[in-house]
């Protein structure tokens, strides 16, 4: 019985200590996280969580320019910046939409606002267009204008 009590006490202390460290990190004065400061797994989780909303933005943006929407996947994204804002976090990503078998059509920068109950696009910029193979050019209505 005494062994179980000691193990339980240690588990509670460990749990409270972890929670305290978490609170210190969340409430720290540093409100910006540099790109790639997390692990690859942490970045991947963020990209997977933002993926559905970014996919809708890509489809909406490219609809007037292509016969069908380009694809994206979490592998074609890179987190550039994460900033804490009063409403939650702004996450800025660089994405590379593609046609066919990963033939990138360009580079976009998208900033997502993440709160406790929503994910919304704050800004979507098409930065650069890339040429595509001849067999894909039939799907291009016109190239999108660059916004930067």
C-alpha positions as CSV (number, residue, x, y, z in Angstrom):
1,X,0.0,0.0,0.0
2,X,2.8,2.4,0.9
3,X,4.5,1.7,-2.5
4,X,1.4,2.6,-4.4
5,X,1.0,5.8,-2.4
6,X,4.6,6.9,-3.2
7,X,4.2,6.0,-6.9
8,X,0.9,8.0,-7.0
9,X,2.5,11.0,-5.2
10,X,5.4,11.0,-7.7
11,X,3.0,10.8,-10.7
12,X,1.0,13.8,-9.3
13,X,4.2,15.8,-8.7
14,X,5.4,15.0,-12.3
15,X,2.1,15.9,-13.8
16,X,1.9,19.2,-11.8
17,X,5.5,20.0,-12.7
18,X,4.8,19.5,-16.4
19,X,1.7,21.6,-16.2
20,X,3.6,24.4,-14.5
21,X,6.4,24.3,-17.2
22,X,3.6,24.5,-19.9
23,X,2.1,27.5,-18.2
24,X,5.4,29.3,-18.0
25,X,6.0,28.7,-21.8
26,X,2.5,29.9,-22.7
27,X,2.7,33.0,-20.6
28,X,6.2,34.0,-21.5
29,X,6.9,37.4,-23.0
30,X,8.4,35.9,-26.2
31,X,5.5,36.1,-28.6
32,X,7.2,34.9,-31.7
33,X,8.5,31.5,-32.5
34,X,11.1,31.3,-35.1
35,X,10.6,29.1,-38.1
36,X,11.8,25.6,-37.7
37,X,12.2,26.1,-33.9
38,X,10.0,23.0,-33.3
39,X,10.7,19.5,-34.2
40,X,9.8,18.1,-37.6
41,X,7.0,16.2,-35.9
42,X,5.6,19.4,-34.3
43,X,5.7,21.2,-37.6
44,X,4.1,18.3,-39.3
45,X,1.2,18.3,-36.8
46,X,0.6,22.0,-37.4
47,X,0.7,21.6,-41.1
48,X,-1.8,18.6,-41.0
49,X,-4.2,20.6,-38.8
50,X,-4.1,23.6,-41.1
51,X,-4.2,21.6,-44.3
52,X,-8.0,21.4,-44.9
53,X,-8.4,25.2,-44.6
54,X,-5.3,26.0,-46.8
55,X,-6.6,23.5,-49.4
56,X,-9.9,25.5,-49.6
57,X,-7.9,28.7,-50.0
58,X,-5.7,27.2,-52.8
59,X,-8.8,26.0,-54.6
60,X,-10.6,29.3,-54.3
61,X,-7.5,31.3,-55.4
62,X,-6.6,29.2,-58.4
63,X,-10.1,28.5,-59.7
64,X,-10.0,31.3,-62.3
65,X,-6.6,30.3,-63.6
66,X,-6.7,26.5,-64.1
67,X,-9.2,24.0,-65.5
68,X,-9.0,22.1,-62.2
69,X,-7.6,23.1,-58.8
70,X,-3.9,22.4,-58.1
71,X,-3.1,20.0,-55.3
72,X,-1.3,20.6,-52.0
73,X,-0.2,18.3,-49.3
74,X,1.6,18.8,-46.0
75,X,4.9,17.8,-47.6
76,X,4.5,20.8,-50.0
77,X,4.3,23.3,-47.0
78,X,6.9,24.9,-44.8
79,X,6.2,26.9,-41.6
80,X,7.9,30.3,-41.8
81,X,6.7,32.0,-38.6
82,X,4.4,31.6,-35.7
83,X,3.3,34.7,-33.8
84,X,1.2,35.0,-30.7
85,X,-1.6,37.6,-31.2
86,X,-4.4,38.6,-28.8
87,X,-6.8,36.2,-30.4
88,X,-4.5,33.2,-30.6
89,X,-1.7,32.6,-33.1
90,X,-0.8,33.7,-36.6
91,X,0.9,30.9,-38.5
92,X,2.7,31.9,-41.8
93,X,3.5,29.1,-44.2
94,X,5.1,28.9,-47.6
95,X,3.2,26.5,-49.9
96,X,4.0,25.0,-53.3
97,X,0.7,24.0,-55.1
98,X,1.2,21.5,-57.9
99,X,-0.4,19.8,-60.9
100,X,0.0,16.2,-61.9
101,X,2.8,14.3,-60.2
102,X,4.1,17.2,-58.0
103,X,4.8,19.7,-60.9
104,X,4.8,22.8,-58.8
105,X,3.0,25.8,-60.3
106,X,4.4,28.4,-58.0
107,X,5.0,29.6,-54.5
108,X,2.4,31.1,-52.2
109,X,2.6,32.6,-48.7
110,X,-0.4,32.1,-46.5
111,X,-1.0,33.4,-43.0
112,X,-3.6,31.5,-40.9
113,X,-5.1,32.9,-37.7
114,X,-5.6,30.0,-35.2
115,X,-7.8,30.5,-32.2
116,X,-9.3,28.1,-29.7
117,X,-12.3,27.5,-31.8
118,X,-11.4,28.5,-35.4
119,X,-8.9,28.5,-38.2
120,X,-9.2,31.4,-40.7
121,X,-7.1,32.7,-43.5
122,X,-5.7,36.1,-42.7
123,X,-3.7,36.6,-45.9
124,X,-3.0,34.7,-49.1
125,X,-0.3,35.9,-51.5
126,X,0.8,34.3,-54.8
127,X,4.5,35.2,-54.8
128,X,5.9,33.4,-57.8
129,X,4.7,31.3,-60.8
130,X,6.6,28.3,-62.2
131,X,6.5,27.0,-65.7
132,X,4.8,23.6,-66.1
133,X,5.5,20.7,-68.5
134,X,3.9,21.1,-72.0
135,X,1.4,18.3,-71.3
136,X,0.0,20.3,-68.4
137,X,-0.2,23.7,-70.1
138,X,-3.6,22.8,-71.6
139,X,-5.0,23.2,-68.1
140,X,-3.8,26.7,-67.6
141,X,-6.4,29.4,-68.4
142,X,-4.0,32.2,-67.5
143,X,-1.2,32.6,-65.0
144,X,-2.2,34.2,-61.7
145,X,-0.8,37.7,-61.0
146,X,2.0,37.8,-58.5
147,X,1.2,39.8,-55.4
148,X,4.7,40.4,-54.1
